[in-house]
Amino acid sequence: MTRSAALVAINCTCCGAGLDVLGGGRVEVHICPYCGSTLNAQDNYKLLGQHDRKRQTTTPIEIGMRCHLHGVDYTVIGLIEQYERWAGQSALWVDFQLYSPTHGYVWLTLENDHLTLSRRVRTSRMLTPAEVERAPAQPRLKFRGMWFKYYETSTSEAIYVAGEFSYRPQIADRVTTVTVVAARAALHFSRTGQEDEVEISTYVTPAEANDAFGTDLGLRPSGVHPEQPLRKGPNHDFLRRLWLCGAGLCLLLALLLSGGRGSTVLNTTYAVNDLPVEVPFAIATANQLVEIELSGPVNNSWADFDMEVTGPEDDPLFGIGRGIEYYTGSDKDGRWSEGNRTARVRFRPETPGTHALFLDLSEAGNWPATTPGTPIREVSLTVREGLTSGSWALRSGLFFVALFALMIARQVLHHARRWQGCDWTDED
């Protein structure tokens, strides 16, 4: 016997309460939310059974509400509150059965203010808890072009039911579900008694839910749901490519510019005993990078030098100190060395012409201090002009790298939070 499609309301045949008929001709039972009676929707709503109504469930989604999800109009026709306990922990969630005259029956699940939409699918693949237990590695499977990876096995129990359903749910019904998760969806392999079902589910954001129901449901999700995709801005992929390409180009430019050594305008060597000296050098072009390089044969010793540079008009440009040092030795790990026998100063002269460098040794010493001998005997001086510097390009490249790294770190963190509830453990 099939229920009349014109029927829009009934009175509960047990308590007489008025009940809306919302779910279409394939509804099997209607469970009265007032007295807990299970009525046979296919046989004049005859009483099939009754359960205790002491427990009540309050949710922002109620039976009779309408929504428009993924381009389909649905009506909420029933709800089941599920309870799960494991390892001293517990969880509660509500499964809402939704009905569409054109797309049939689907489920909307609310847990910790997270929403997912599920529908039955046909597949020859059934992943069972026993198969998961026997698997040597975390199970993976491909469905509709997506790769899914095992997430968890759960056993839940129905503790509250109300409304219309396309099957016969009962209080204390237990269902065992194996869940596998992909990037933007999940598959659920469920077994109730001897009946197997496979459902695919996708995440519904609070904004999408509010738009679908046409009201603010007040959902404030906590944490990250395993089916929740990373929230991306409209230009996410473009910016990721931009930052990666920008980093590559800037770093390549920095490498190319750093190779420009310019032209040598002075290259000479002085005995340390002849210092201080004043050395003239000619600069042909203004506002280009000039480098002054000092080097000396220090060995287990150090030397500090004072330098002053004046311009063509004998105007002081700057004064600065630079040191060179080099040490060697050996220990239980072998030979070692540290320090640098070269020191550099760079500046940009504002005018061309003959400049002058005043150079003097400020102090020097051996290491250890008791080592005999002169710390340094001579110092070489080289001046180059027209150098190119890739420092600005390097800084820009590192900035782009940091932006790209932050984006990748956000994705990695989101992925880790999605999978933190996975119950798979690799055995040694």
Residue, then its C-alpha position, 0 to 999 in steps of 0.5 A: m500500500t502506498r500513501s496518498a501524495a495529496l496528504v499534507a497532515i495527519n493526527c497521531t493515531c496514538c496521542g492525536a497530535g497534529l503532524d505535518v506530512l513532508g517526506g513524499g511517497r517513500v516514507e516508511v514511518h512517521i515517529c511522533p515527537y510528542c508521544g514517541s509512537t512509530l506509525n506505519a506511513q505505508d499502512n494508514y499510520k497504524l501503530l508499530g511501537q512506542h518509545d520513551r519521550k523523556r529525552q528531547t533534542t534542541t537544535p537550530i535546525e527543526i523538522g519542517m524547515r526548508c533549505h536550498l543546498h547545491g541547487v536543490d530544494y529540500t525539506v527537513i523531515g526527520l532527525i536522529e540524535q546519535y551517541e558514540r563512546w570510545a576510550g573514555q570519550s563521547a560524542l553527540w551529533v544529529d542526523f537530519q533526513l532531508y527530502s526533495p521531490t526531484h532528488g529524493y532523500v539525503w542526510l544533513t549532519l550537525e556535530n559541534d556546529h559543523l555541517t555535512l551533507s551526505r547522500r547514498v552512492r552505489t559502489s562495488r567496493m565495501l570497506t569493512p572494519a575487519e578489512v581495516e584491522r587486517a590492512p598492513a598500511q593505512p587503507r586507500l581507495k579511489f572513487r570518482g577520480m578522488w583518492f580517499k584515505y582511511y580516517e576512523t571506525s566508529t560505532s554509534e547508537a540512536i538515542y532520539v528519533a522524531g519525524e519521517f524516515s525512508y526506513r524504520p529507525q529505532i531507539a538503540d539502533r547501532v551502526t558501525t561506520v568506516t570513514v575514508v577522507a579525501a581532499r574535499a569529501a568523505l566516504h562512509f561505509s555503514r553496516t546496520g545488522q546485515e544491511d550495508e550502505v555507502e554514502i559520500s559527504t561534503y562540508v557545508t560552511p556556516a555561511e552556506a547553511n545560513d544562505a540555504f535556510g534563509t536565516d542565521l542558524g547561529l553556527r559557531p564551529s570549533g576546531v577543524h572538521p575532517e571533511q572541511p576544506l581549506r578556506k581560500g580567498p578568490n585569488h589564492d591560486f594566483l597569489r601562490r603562483l605569483w609569490l613563487c614566480g616572484a621569489g624565483l625571479c628575484l633570487l635569480l636576479a640577485l645571483l646575476l647582479s652579485g656576480g658583477r665585480g666592476s673594474t679595479v682602480l687600485n691594487t697595492t700592498y703595504a708593509v704594516n710598518d709603513l702604515p699609516v698611509e694616505v692612498p689616492f684613487a680615481i672614481a670615474t662615475a658617481n652614484q655607483l657602488v665602490e668597494i674597498e677590500l683589505s686582506g692580509p696573511v693573518n694566521n692564529s692572529w688578528a688585526d684591526f684597521d682604521m679607514e677614512v675616505t675623503g672626496p675630490e674636494d678633500d671633504p670627509l665622506f666617512g670613517i670606519g673600522r674593519g678587522i681581519e682574523y683567522y684561526t686554525g687548530s685540531d680537536k677530537d673531531g679533526r682539523w678546524s678553522e674559522g675567521n676571514r682574512t678579508a674585510r670589505v667596505r662599500f659606498r656610493p660616491e656622489t661625485p666623480g674624481t680623485h678620492a683619498l683613503f687614509l689607512d692605519l693599523s689600530e691594533a693586532g695580536n696573536w692567539p693565544a696571546t703568548t704566541p711569539g711572532t708578528p701578528i701581521r706583516e703586510v696588508s693588501l688594498t684593492v679598490r673597485e668601482g662599478l660593482t653591482s649588488g643583488s642585495w635588494a633583489l635578494r631581500s625581495g626574493l626572501f620576502f616572496v619566499a616568506l609569503f609562499a612559506l606562510m601559505i604552505a604552512r597554513q595548508v600544512l597546519h589545516h591538513a594536520r588539524r583535519w587529521q588529528g582525530c584519525d584513529w589509524t596507528d602504524e605498528d612498528 
